[in-house]
Amino acid sequence: QVQLVESGGGLVQAGGSLRLSCAASGSAFSVGLMGWYRQSPGKQRELVATITSGGWTNYADSVKGRFTISRDNAKNTEYLQMNSLKPEDTAVYYCNAKVGLRSSPYFLQDYWGQGTQVTVSS
C-alpha cells in the first residue's frame, strides 16, 4: 500500500553532481526516519545518510562533506544531493523510509524504493 518512488540517477563524470529524490505515496500517512543506502556488485548494502523527521542527519564517513540529505515533510519526500562524485560512489541507490499507513499511522514499518543506478565515470 506504500510506494517509494525514486528518481534522479544517471551517468556522470567524476567531480559532477546528481540529485536523487524519493517520494512516499499510496497509503503513506506519517513518515519517520528516512535514509539512503547504496549497493555495489559483490558488496553489502551500506548506509549513506539518514534524516529524522525533525531534520537531524547522519552520514557515512565516505560521503561527509560531499552529500547532503534533506526532506520535505509536507510532500513525504527525501532528497540526496551528491556533489564531487567519485567512481567509488557508483552503486544502486535505495531510499528507505519508516512509514505509518493511513489506517495505522503510529505503527511505522520499513519501506524501500526500487533503486536507481548512479554511475560515476573517471
SULJO-V499300 format. One line per field, one symbol per residue. ss: DSSP state (@ for helix, = for strand, . for the rest). psi: psi as a letter, one per 40 degrees, with the letter a starting at -180 (. if undefined). burial: 1 if it has 16 or more other ideal C-beta (glycine too) atoms within 10 Angstrom, else 0. Layout:
ss->???
psi->???
burial->???
This chain:
ss->.======..====....=========.============......======.....===.......======@@@.======....@@@.===========..=========...======.
psi->ehhhhiieiahiiheaiihiihhhabehdihbhiihiihiheiihihdiihideehiiiideehedihiiihddefiiihhhifiideehihhhiiihhhidegeeghihiiieihhhhhi.
burial->01010101100100000101111100011110111111000000000111100000001000100011101000011111010010001111111111111000000100101011011100
